[in-house]
């Protein structure tokens, strides 16, 4: 059930606009008329600040736009959109089935089959487009008897009569194409973008159809690799090591906007497997010679299994000919082909090497090297597998390759937008044979939009000293200012996880002294000039025990008093980091600060300032707050506000058995600058936060406790009257589920505590392809980006729902990516100006730096907490998270999740009230 709408004094239409509308499928019945066919007009190159007023009967998923923002200075921008003119006849929707009905084929196979079918029957199917799944769209009604036709097609050329291909009869597929009752008219899009129609299934299908039409020419081009709505060619690529390549590509997507439809075009970067012999790929991934694969360790074998999982290979026969079919890899098998045994159909035990020698009359060149197990269960020697080019590597690249990926993907604004202009030609968007039959025309010019520049909030340090960030830059200098609320160090010690010869005692003391001086200058109290103990640790030993021994030696020399800060110096960020954090944050509740040798040894004042920023909040201090004059919403004592942030992160493909992690963070102080966090594991891949009620309940209780005991508020003023959630990571298709599940769980948490605050729920999106540049280069920053504080809530936003784009940070590398805010629920009835200014101000209180960041601090914190959730598992215990990559298939998903949840250790009580996650 959707959460109960509690907004007071709202009309029926306003109440629906606050998020109480049913999902799209329950909206107003579509009007698919077959008479006139008006066009959805092309977008002009100049901006038009259209604020569509939706008709009374129109329902929404998110909140209706209450109006556009008015504060700030107007600025003209260009965005990576092109106008679409759609003047199509009726488009006919067909269902394509691969028989029998139970047949499940990979998308790449279904695309190849339909493409082969079109080539065989061009007179009938020439102008149809296929989405790679079950949908075909045609600009004309196909001449099928009874609107249904069945075909037989093979992907293998037919051999001469009486012969076979590779000893096998070519596989023939049965395909049935049937007309559905749905006929698509562009009028539904016209009415939707003008606020005259709800977002119904007909609107969704029409947009999907346009995306298929505009991408069909590229999908059918063998020179491109398709990944969703991104297309990659091998013309511009680079090898970044470990068996991986980066390919330059393009992204395109049709999007509705106020009064018009637009095409969003952007450049994209694809992470690909290195093509060629699988033997070479495995060796490159591990950084060794191919011959060394005979002696891989257990950990290396696990790494290869995770790396290769799902990769498709061609297998070669003994005569060197390819089998033609692509088969997916299930796992790496470290046993040599000569000693990997299996039972033949005749019941004879035989080695893989022996089988290939007898079956194909040729001995393996490398029988001592390992094999791979395919999805079919077959075990194939590495030397007989070939990796075709253009295969996407799912998940994130290894951390040591991130720099290479960033360097390749980074494009300065002018360069990026030049590539976007050229994308139309590269992708053949003006030469596609499908556009004319479907009545689609793409504009040639970038769409202009009107933005606004907000003023940065005034920030407050100790003794009410104030600073205003540089206009449009989002940066400021502390100078002689001290932290708003300094923390306190009551004894500290240092442990170096390296040999003394490489990082000697004088260097250790110098690093410690620089940090101590910086923290003291910024107001941190009790930071003695000399650490109570300095020890060297073994990174291969028991990290927790070594830290306990360090604490014991410190206590022996300091009247049995434990240190409140451990400074840890690491040669590199490895498993030691997670072990240190588990010890400090989960086991004993002591602040730990890790430094990398190569950075701290040559660190300047700015480096140690950044470290001090983290140390202070870990000690319980507050670095900086926004002024109440800049943010009056937080300055109203009669309406205390709790700010929440939430996120969920998911394991990479191939990480079988690993859970997803969720986090909720919440402010506890009146000025939303100090936060606590709660994290939980949950079912792998699930985005909706299962434990939202319990997690938010604990945060609300902590908020009340802090206001009572620290801020000395009265009991009546201790509870929040307003709660504002900034939720990260939710896609547009998940909005209804968030409204139906997460918001009620938050409301249930409040009900169990006996309170009824007004809730505003905002989704913060980062995974999109919207970009801006100033129309006049002089209006941008030195790198050509739009300036920090740029807001866009017209022209390219949702036709009627409450959303906006904001660039809150100064671009450091490449083209700035704006955050996309969508208000899903709003009991408070906030105006656009209030929420936009709040979100922008919260981008200035991120504790790690003295510059504004791209998303509000609570959203950023939630992401950080999720990312480091693996530190909740004891690295020396019976269940090690690092060893959970692949768990036996014989165990149920529920049993695996239960084990992860049972071994997930909560944060120590001393740590919970501090920002340990910094």
Secondary structure, 3 states (H helix, E strand, C coil): CCCCCCCCCCCHHHHHHHHHCCCHHHCCCCCCCCCCCCCECCCCCCCCCCCCCCCCCCCCCCCECCCCCCCCEEEEEEEEEEEEEECCCCEEEEEEEEECCCCCCCHHHHHHHHHHHHHHCHHHHCCEEECCCCEEEECCCCCCHHHEEEEEEECCCCCCCCCCECCECCCEEEEEEEEEEEEECCHHHHHHHCCCCCCCHHHHHHHHHHHHHHHHHHHCCCCEEEECCEEEEEEEEEEEECCEEEEEEEEEEEEEECCEEEEEEEEEEEEEECCEEHHHHHHHHHCCCHHHHHHCCHHHHHHHHHHHCCCEEEEECCCCCEEEEEEEEEEEECCCCCCCEEECCCCCEEEHHHHHHHHHCCCCCCCCCCEEEECCCCEEEHHHEEECCCCECCCCCCHHHHHHHHHHHCCCHHHHHHHHHHHHHHCCCCCCHHHHHCCEEEEEEEEEEEEEECCCCEEECHHHCEEECCCCCCECCCCCCCCCECCECCCEEEEEECCCCCCCHHHHHHHHHHHHHHHHHCCCECCCCCCCCEEECCCCCCHHHHHHHHHHHHHHHCCCCCCCEEEEEECCCCHHHHHHHHHHHHHHCCEEEEEEHHHHCCCCHHHHHHHHHHHHHHCCCECCEECCCCCHHHHCCCCCEEEEEEEEECCCCCCCCCCEEEEEEEECCCCCCCEEEEEEEECCCCCCCCCHHHHHHHHHHHHHHHHHHCCCCCHHHHCCCEEEEEEECCCHHHHHHHHHHHHHHHHHHHHHCCCCCEEEEEEEECCCCCCEEECCHHHCCCCCCCCCCEEECCCCCCCCECEEEEECCCCCCCCCCCEEEEEEEECCCCCHHHHHHHHHHHCCCCCCCCECCCCCHHHHHHHHHHHCHHHHCCCCCCCCHHHCCCCCCCCCHHHHHHHHHHHCCCCCHHHHCCCCCC
